[in-house]
Amino acid sequence: MKTIKELRFFIFLWLTQSFSSLGSAMTNFSLVIWLYQKSGSALTTALLTVCSYAPYVITSIFAGAISDKWNKKSIMLICDSFAAFCTIVTLILLKTNTLSVWHLYVLNAINGLMNSIQSPASDVAATLLTPEKHYQKTSGMRSFSNSLVSILTPVLATSIISLAGIDIVIAIDLITFTTAFITLLFFIKIPEIDHKSKNKETLIQSAKNGIVYLKYNKGILWMILFLSAINFVASIYDTALPAMILSKRDETALGIVSSCVGIATLFGSIIATFFPKPKSRIKVICNCLLISMSTENFLLAFGNHTFVWCIGAVLGWLFIPLMNANYDVLLRNNVPKEIQGRVYSVRNALQFFTIPVGYFLGGFLVDKIFEQFMEMTDNKLLCVLFGSGKGSGASLLFFVIGIVGVLICLIFRKIKYIHELE
């Protein structure tokens, strides 16, 4: 009961924001289905993700300065309002049969811009609402809700679309937004940090301070670069997974494997929430990522059955929430609260810029390099290991990124600056 009392404002914020995230995720999922049915192009659909990430990465550095200088609660309310506005515009365009592909690209870019501003404000708000002794617990709770949203989104969205249409999905999104907005506006008080000494800084100067902080805190910088490299591999994985499974099996197999990913992260979030404080958070982070990189990619590469792919999905994602929780605690403990927004924004720019690059490169490698190579090769060993026909090139790519992922983990764990964070 004491823990609940200490975390009551965080819990209110967490529950309502998670509820709103579920509504937003359902809308995004539904629009992906709508766009793919309209265009029939995987690349056209993938550009939705690029449109979201491009402004997010480009503006992140300056967004943190805004977060540190302005009221966190106001930023979150304004950004949520913009997201709701975009949702309403989408609904109107749908109802009038005028929704086009370029509309979604523009709206996704606006949402990406708002997310770049809201994300550091939300991260700092979670810090301000959480006593330091509960950092790992609350990180696990946030990971748990994210996993639950990942599991529920495709199930609920597809069910509602088939029964009532995409209009109802968007209406539910607006209801969840209203609930979160009212709760944040009237029932949650987010403490503010005194920024009197910072008010004279320009936006450029404030953003520069976030970069300078990382320049002189190399442990955090190298940890961010570590995760950036992992994100690059993971985004190639995200591109290759449907290409391989849909080629070798069907949509049902892809859905089963994707569900295993969600279930694994859900249980991993529970583990992270109740996992005791480790002696070395750095070792936990490195080991979790090493297990992930050295299991799932190779099981996907060599396996030819849905059951094997499911085992790989579980092993690859079970320990990711624990890694995220310890990474989150390291940042919160090492970065002063008054500049967390700026540092988190620089982190977002450095850590996530590799994702759209990985998406594009992954698609190119599958279609133009690995699939064509496996189609032309007469090497019997490669055919035995990775199969033949469409999808075998994606299997070979999983083998390659598995090796790259393991090497990244082994190289970065040797960097002394990372261990100095302890």
N, C-alpha and C positions, 0 to 999 in steps of 0.2 A: 504493500500500500504506500509506503514511503517513496518508493521509486516512481510509482504512478503519479503521486502528488508532485514530485520534483519535475516530472516530464509532462505534466498535464497540458501545457500550452503547445509543446512540441507534438504531442499525440493528436490534439485537435487539428493542428496544421497538417500533420502527416496524413491523417485519415481523409480529410476533405480534399487535399491536393491530390492524393492517390485516386480518390473517387473521380475527380475532374480529369486526371490523366487517363483513366480508363475510357471516359467518354471521348476524349480527344483521339486516343489510339484507335477506337472503334471507327470514328469518322475517317481517319487517315487510311485505315485498312480498307474501308468501303470504297474510298475514292481510288485506291490502287486497283481494286477489282473493276470499278467503273472504267478507269482509264485503259486497262489492259483489254477489256472487252471492246472498247471503242477503237483502239489503235492496233491491237494484236502485236505490239512491239515491246520486247523486254527492255530495250534501250530507252524507249520513250518513257516507260514506267520508271526505270532506274534514275532518270533525270530528275524525278521528283525529289529523291534523296539528295542529289547533287545541289538542287536549288535550295534545299533546306540548309545544307552544310556550308555552302559557299559564303553566304553573308554571315553565318555563325562564326566561321573561322576568321574572315576578314575583319569583322568589327569587334571580336572578342577582347582584344587588348584595350580598346577604348571603353568597352562596356564595363570592365572592372573598375575603371576610374569613376565612371558614373555611379556604380554601385556603392563605392566607398564614400562618395561625396553627398549622395542623396539618401533620403529616407528609404530603408529597405522595404517596408510595408507598402509605401506609395509606388515604388518601382514594380513590385509584384502585382499590385492591383491594376496599374496602367497596362502592363504587358498582358495580363490575363484579359483585360478589356479589348485590346487589339486582336488577340486570338479569337475572342468571341465574335468580334466584328467580322473577321475573315470567314468564320463559320456561317454567320448570317448571310453574308454576300454569296457564299457558295450555295446555300439553301435557296436563295432567291433566283440565282442563275439556273439551278436545277429545275425549280418549279416553272420557270419561264422557257425552259428548253433552249437556253442560250449558253450553257456552260461549255467552254472549249478547253483544249489542252493548255493553251497559253495562260488562261485564267488560273489554272491550278499551279502552274510554275510561278506566277507572280505572287499568288497568295501564300505558297510555300516559302518563297523568298522572304516575304514580310514576316511570316511566323518564325523563320530562322533568325531574322534580325532581332525580333522580340525575345526569342529564347536566349540569344547571346547576351542580352542585357539582364534578363530575369535569372538566368542560371547562377551567376556569381552572387546576386542578391539573395537568392534562395539558399545557397550554400552557407553564406554568412549568417543568415537568419537562423538556420538550423544550429549553427555554432552558438549563437547568442541565446538560444532557447534551451540549450543542453548543458548541464554541468559536465565538467571535463571527465569525470569518472564514468560517465555514460556514453562517451563518444562512440565506442565500438558497438554498444548495444543499439544506439539509434542509427548507426550506419547499417547494421544488419537489418533493422526494421525497414529502412528505406529500400534496401536491396530486396527484401521480402515482398514489399508492395509492388516493386517494379517487375519482379518475377511473376507475381499473381496477375498483373495487368497483361503480361506477355502470354500467359496461358489462357486467360479469359477472353482477350480481344478477338481472336479469330473465331472462337466458338460462338460468342454472343453476336458479333457483327454478322456473320454468315446466317445465323438463325433468324435474326431480326430482318435482314434484307430479304430472305426467302418468304417470311411470313407477312411483313408489313412494308418493306421497301426501304431504300436508303434515306428517305425523308425522316423516318422515325429514328434512325440511327443518329442523324444530325440533331433532331429534337432532344434526344437523350443527352447528347453532348452539351447542349445549351442548359439543360436542367442541372447537370453535374457542375457546370461552370458557375451557375447562379448559387448553388449550395456552397461551393468553395469560396466564392467572392464574398458572400454575406458573412460567412464564418470568419474570414480573415479581417474584414472591415470592422465588425462589431465585437468580436469575442476574443481576438488574439492581440496581445500587446508585445511587439518586438522591441527589446531594449536597443537603444541607439548608443553609438560610441561618440565621444567628444572629438570633433574634427576641427576645432577652432584653429589649430595650427596648420591645418591642411587647406583651409578655405581659400587662401591666397594663391594656391596652385592652379595653373590652367589645366585643361583636360589633357593636353599633350604632356605636360610635366607630370601629372598624376599617372598617366599610362607609362611614361618612361620610368617612373619609380618602381613599377612592378617588374619591368625588365631588368633594371639595375639590381633589384633585390635578388633575382635569380642568378645574376652574374656573380654576385658575391656569396651566394648560398648554393654551391655547386652540387651538394647532395640532392637537394630538391630538383634542381635542373636536370641532373642525370637520371633521376627517377622518372621525371616527366618524359624525357627522351626514350627511356626504356619502354614506357607504356605506349608512346607514339609508334615505336617499331612494332610492338605487339599488335596495335590497332591496324597497322598496315597489313600484317599477315592475316588478321581476323577479317578484314574487309575483303581480301581476296577469297578467303574461305566462304564468306557470305555469298559471293558471286558464283563460286564453283559448285556449291552444295546443290541448289536446285537444278543446275545444268547436268550434274552427274545423276542424281536420283531420278529426275524426270526422264532422262534418257534410258536408264537401266530398268526403272520400275514405272511408277505412276504418281499421281497427285496424292493418293492415299498414303503411299510410303513416305513421301515428303512431309505430309501432315503428321504422321506418327513420329518421325525423327524430330521434327520441330517441337512436338509436344514433349518429347523426352528432354529436349533442351530446357524448356520451360519448367518441367517438373524437377529437373536436376538443380536449376538455379533456385527454385523455391525451397527445396530441402537444404541447399547450400546456404541460403539466407537464414534459415533457422539455426544451422550450425554456427554461422557467424554471429548471430545475436547472442547465443549462450556460450560461445567459446571463451575460455578463460584468457586473461592477458598473457600472451606468449613472451618468452624470454627475449626473442628477437623477431620483431615484426618484419625486418628486411628478409630474413630467411623464410618466413611464412610466405611473403609475396613472391619471392623467387621460386620457391618449391611448388607453390600452387600453379604458377604459370608454366613451370617445367613439366609438371604432370599433365597439364592441359595440352601443351604443344606436342608432347611425346606420346600421347595416347590416341586422341581423337583423329588427328590428321592421318596417322598411319592405319588405323582401323578403317577409316573411310577409303584410303588408297587401296588397301589389299582386300578388304571385305567385299563380298558380292551379294550379301543378304541384308534385308532390313533389320533383322535382329542384331547383327554385328554392328551396323551403323548406329543402332540405338544404344548399344553398350559404349561405343565411342562418344556419342553425344553426352551420355551421363558422366563418363570419366572426364570429358573435356570441359564440362560446365559446372560440375558439382562444387569445385573449390574456388571458382571465380568470385562469388560473393564474399568469401573469407578473404581473398586477396584484396578486393575493393575496400572492405571494412578496415583492414590494417593500413592500406594506402591512405584512406581518408583520415584515420587517426594520426598518422605521421604528419600529414599536411596541417591538420588542426593544431597539433602540438608544437610544430616548428615555425609556423607562419603567424606573426602577430595579428590579432583580430582587426586592428585598425587598417591593415593593408591587405587583408585576405581577399577582398573583392578584386583588387588589381592583380594580385598574384594568381588567383584562380582563373582570371580571364586570360592571362598570358599562358597559363597551363592549358586552357581550352584551345587556344590557337595552336600551340605547339603539339598538343597531344592528339588533336582531332583532325589536323589538316591532312594527315595520311589516309583518312577514311575515304574521301571522294577519289583520291589518287588510286587507292587500292581497288575501289569499285571499277573504275575505268580499266586499270591494268589487268584485273582479274578477268573481265569480259574479253579483253583483247587476247590474253594468253590462252584462254579456253578455246575461243573460236578460231583464231588465226595461227596459233603456234602448236599447242599440245594435241588438240583434236586432229589437226591435219598431219602432225607428225605420226600419231598412232595409226592413222588411216593409211599412211604410205609405208610404214616400217614393216619389215618382214622378220624382225627379231622375235624369235619364239619365246625367249625368257620374258620380255616385256609383255607379250600377250598373255602369258601364264600369270604374271604378277598383277597386271592391271586390266585384263580382259581385252576384248576386241569389239570393234563397232563403236557407235556413238556413246559417249560417256566415259570411254577408256582414257581419253585425253585429260578429262577432269580428274580422274583417279590418279594419273601420273602427276598432275599439278598438286594434288593433296600430299603426295609423297615429297615433292620438292619443298612445299611450304612447311611441311613437318620438320624437315632438316633445318630449314632457315629459322623456324621458331625455336628449336632446341639450341641452335648456335647463338641466337639472340639472348636467350636466358643464361647460357653459360658464360658469355662474354660480359654481360652487364653485371652479373653477380660478383665479378672480379674487380669491379671499379670501386676503389677505396672510398670515394666521396659519398657513395650511397650508404655505406656502412657507418659513416660518421653521423648519420641522422639519429642513430640509436643513442 
